[in-house]
């Protein structure tokens, strides 16, 4: 039987970690590539995240900031006020 995908991923990441430790410029190059991809695709990524946040209550609960209510506005009990 072959290795599971989890074992394979673990092996791949261990090998990358060794390469990055030996040659830090590889890590910088990879991070730059990832940043460039994110910049090129940020509209699609943000649209996907907004849709997931709007339609998946479990995701919304997991990613909610503790200082906000379900509606996304500050909680009244925390002393948040619009007047100064």
Long-range contacts (C-beta under 8 A, 24 or more apart in sequence): none
